[in-house]
């Protein structure tokens, strides 16, 4: 699983304390997939807990704020990587943005509607 001597040509990557550059190619993808799954579950759980705060009323700002955060972090990543060339049309980016934000908004709205019906 671990390489004894990392190749000097490969970048050295340590993610959450795991030295990914020392993993074999066959183990890097499952390790990254597991880390993404764990972080996604933690982010969803954190968002879900906000709905249980006394006096909190869901208005859709949570979905908007999440989408805005994703956009800002993606922009920072592209600037750091110096990857400023857009690969799709502007219309495709707008469609993807609305589908993503709409999915988050309506998923949370449905949860609230089901919870209020069950009371």
C-alpha positions in Angstrom: 0.0 0.0 0.0 2.7 2.5 0.9 5.7 3.2 -1.4 9.0 3.0 0.4 10.7 5.8 -1.5 8.5 8.5 -3.1 9.4 9.5 -6.6 10.9 13.0 -6.7 9.0 13.9 -9.9 5.6 13.4 -8.2 4.2 16.2 -6.1 4.1 15.7 -2.3 0.5 15.9 -1.1 -0.6 15.5 2.5 -4.4 15.7 3.0 -5.8 15.5 6.5 -2.6 14.0 7.7 -2.5 11.3 5.0 0.5 11.4 2.8 -1.2 10.7 -0.5 2.1 10.9 -2.5 3.2 7.8 -0.6 0.1 5.8 -1.5 0.2 3.5 -4.6 -1.9 4.6 -7.5 -4.4 1.9 -6.7 -5.0 3.3 -3.2 -5.1 7.0 -4.0 -8.6 7.0 -5.6 -10.3 5.1 -2.8 -8.6 7.2 -0.2 -9.7 10.4 -1.9 -13.2 9.1 -2.4 -13.5 8.2 1.3 -12.3 11.7 2.3 -14.8 13.4 0.0 -17.6 11.2 1.2 -16.8 12.0 4.9 -16.5 15.7 4.3 -19.8 15.7 2.3 -21.6 13.9 5.1 -20.2 16.3 7.7 -21.2 19.3 5.7 -24.8 18.0 5.1 -25.1 17.1 8.8 -24.0 20.7 9.8 -26.5 22.2 7.4 -29.2 19.9 8.7 -28.5 20.9 12.3 -29.2 24.6 11.4 -32.8 23.6 10.7 -33.3 22.5 14.4 -32.2 25.8 15.9 -35.1 27.3 17.9 -36.7 30.2 16.0 -34.8 29.5 12.8 -37.1 29.9 9.7 -35.7 28.5 6.4 -36.0 31.1 3.7 -33.6 29.8 1.2 -30.6 31.9 2.2 -28.8 28.7 3.4 -28.9 27.3 -0.2 -27.8 30.7 -1.6 -24.9 31.0 0.9 -23.8 27.5 0.2 -23.8 28.0 -3.5 -21.9 31.3 -3.1 -19.3 29.6 -0.9 -18.8 26.9 -3.5 -18.4 29.5 -6.2 -15.9 31.6 -4.2 -13.8 28.5 -3.3 -13.8 27.3 -6.9 -12.7 30.7 -8.1 -9.9 30.8 -5.5 -8.8 27.3 -6.6 -8.7 28.3 -10.3 -6.7 31.5 -9.5 -4.2 29.6 -7.4 -3.8 26.9 -10.1 -3.6 29.6 -12.8 -6.4 27.9 -14.7 -8.5 30.8 -15.9 -9.6 29.4 -19.3 -13.4 28.7 -19.3 -14.2 25.4 -21.0 -17.9 25.7 -21.3 -20.3 28.4 -22.5 -21.6 31.0 -20.1 -25.1 29.6 -20.6 -24.0 26.1 -19.5 -22.5 27.6 -16.3 -25.7 29.5 -15.6 -27.8 26.3 -16.1 -25.6 24.3 -13.8 -25.7 27.0 -11.2 -29.5 27.2 -11.1 -29.8 23.4 -11.1 -27.4 23.1 -8.2 -28.9 25.9 -6.1 -32.5 24.8 -7.0 -31.7 21.2 -5.9 -30.3 22.4 -2.6 -33.2 24.8 -2.0 -36.0 22.4 -2.8 -34.4 19.5 -0.9 -34.3 21.6 2.3 -37.8 23.1 1.6 -39.2 19.5 1.2 -37.6 18.4 4.5 -39.2 21.4 6.3 -42.6 20.7 4.7 -42.5 17.0 5.6 -41.5 17.9 9.2 -44.3 20.4 9.6 -46.9 18.0 8.2 -45.7 15.2 10.6 -46.2 17.5 13.7 
